Amino acid sequence: MLISLSLYSQEDEKVVIYNFFKVNKGHEESFENLMRTFIADKVKRSIKDGCRDAWVFRKVEPRSEMSNYITHMTVDIYRKSKQPCSVNFYEPISGMAVEINDELMKIHMANRELIYSAELSEVAHFNKGNGAAKYAITNFMRVNNVPKYSKKHIESTKAIFEKYSNNQFWVSHPRLDPISLAEDEWNYITVDGFNSKSDAMKPWSIPKEVSSESDKKYGTNSSMRVIRKRMESSLIMFLN
């Protein structure tokens, strides 16, 4: 997730949906314009009606890792108790003719391919700013023991990153939807969010005694997970 919201009770658990898109070449401007207007109006309606808590629209940095097959992404934040939602996302917003809605939806669907969607939970996060991070690095991982790794994030990593890193934002997401056993498949995401790309490039370090104590208690990161891919992205739009 690229925006931090207050924690809900277990009965009102937060669910995060990542959608990864490949926009057809030459359709980038049309896709982004429709997302900022036509799709954003539908998202605003769903937020107003309680179907979503927030929505983030991001563009993958050109020439960065993964940009050859994923160009854009969205993040939808829901409360589990609000699903399934009574609002039909595909219905026209108030004042829009059905014919116009259907035509714009056809254009929107033709502009891009949905590569895949992933459902995740959230175990730990912090946000030092207001809203979504302008620049983010999403880390796709294969974690050996998800409960153990999540425990380290909850009890140790969050506090360490919040104190010592350059991050404006950080979040830890175990994946909920079924995954394959393929070697390159991922089952965990962390996101490092920054005010700018230059902030992300600034060096920082954790005192050795702090990292050693955490590793001794929970295990080293290198023994607990492998980072399969990294995705760099910039913020286009955030709604809540």
C-alpha positions, -999 to 999 in steps of 0.1 A, spaced: 0 0 0 13 34 -8 -8 54 17 -11 48 54 -45 48 71 -54 43 107 -56 6 118 -90 -10 121 -101 -37 144 -98 -74 133 -136 -74 127 -131 -45 103 -99 -58 87 -82 -38 60 -77 -54 26 -54 -40 -1 -57 -48 -38 -28 -41 -61 -37 -40 -99 -8 -40 -124 -14 -28 -159 4 -27 -192 -8 2 -213 -7 -3 -251 19 18 -268 6 51 -280 -24 50 -256 -6 63 -225 -21 98 -226 -56 85 -232 -53 60 -204 -40 85 -179 -66 111 -188 -95 87 -184 -81 74 -151 -78 110 -138 -114 119 -148 -138 91 -158 -124 64 -135 -115 88 -107 -152 100 -106 -163 64 -101 -137 59 -74 -149 91 -56 -184 77 -57 -173 44 -42 -154 62 -14 -183 84 -6 -206 53 -5 -181 35 18 -170 9 -7 -133 21 -6 -112 39 19 -86 51 -5 -72 47 -40 -37 53 -54 -28 56 -91 9 53 -99 31 52 -130 61 28 -132 93 47 -139 103 42 -175 135 21 -181 133 9 -145 131 -28 -136 97 -43 -145 87 -13 -167 90 -35 -199 58 -54 -189 41 -32 -163 36 5 -169 10 16 -143 -5 3 -110 -34 11 -88 -39 3 -51 -74 0 -36 -79 0 1 -111 -16 15 -126 -25 48 -135 -62 48 -168 -55 65 -179 -33 36 -176 -61 10 -192 -71 -12 -201 -35 -21 -236 -25 -31 -224 0 -56 -219 -12 -92 -186 3 -103 -195 1 -140 -228 20 -137 -227 56 -149 -221 83 -123 -249 108 -117 -256 129 -148 -238 108 -173 -257 90 -201 -254 53 -202 -242 54 -238 -213 78 -229 -204 57 -199 -203 25 -220 -182 42 -248 -157 56 -223 -154 22 -206 -147 5 -239 -119 30 -246 -105 26 -212 -105 -12 -214 -89 -11 -249 -61 12 -236 -46 -14 -213 -42 -49 -203 -46 -60 -167 -15 -81 -161 -27 -94 -127 -43 -84 -94 -31 -94 -60 -49 -93 -26 -28 -84 4 -32 -77 41 -12 -52 61 9 -60 92 29 -28 98 33 7 85 42 43 92 37 75 73 55 107 83 37 128 57 1 135 45 -11 113 17 6 90 -6 44 90 -13 54 108 -45 81 83 -52 80 46 -42 100 14 -45 79 -17 -42 99 -49 -32 84 -82 -44 97 -110 -21 96 -147 -16 94 -152 22 102 -185 38 81 -181 69 55 -154 65 43 -153 102 79 -151 115 89 -124 90 57 -104 97 64 -106 135 99 -91 129 83 -63 109 57 -56 136 80 -58 166 113 -45 152 116 -33 115 89 -7 116 104 11 146 140 9 132 130 22 97 108 50 112 138 62 133 168 57 110 156 56 73 149 84 48 115 70 42 84 91 44 64 59 42 69 22 48 44 -7 47 46 -45 50 21 -66 30 17 -104 32 -1 -117 1 -35 -133 7 -45 -147 -27 -33 -181 -38 1 -182 -54 20 -208 -74 51 -226 -63 71 -212 -92 106 -202 -82 101 -165 -92 66 -161 -76 63 -137 -47 43 -139 -15 52 -106 2 55 -69 -6 72 -41 12 70 -5 0 95 23 6 79 57 0 98 90 -3 90 126 -9 112 125 -40 136 102 -60 165 122 -46 155 114 -11 154 77 -20 190 79 -32 203 95 0 225 71 21 214 61 56 224 34 80 212 15 111 236 14 141 252 -20 141 241 -28 177 205 -21 167 205 -43 136 225 -70 154 200 -72 183 171 -74 158 188 -101 138 197 -121 168 161 -121 181 142 -126 148 167 -138 122 185 -120 94 166 -106 64 188 -125 40 179 -158 57 142 -151 58 135 -138 23 147 -132 -13 138 -100 -31 126 -112 -66 119 -78 -82 118 -41 -75 94 -16 -90 100 21 -90 69 43 -94 58 80 -92 24 92 -79 -2 103 -104 -33 105 -82 -44 98 -47 -81 98 -34 -95 92 0 
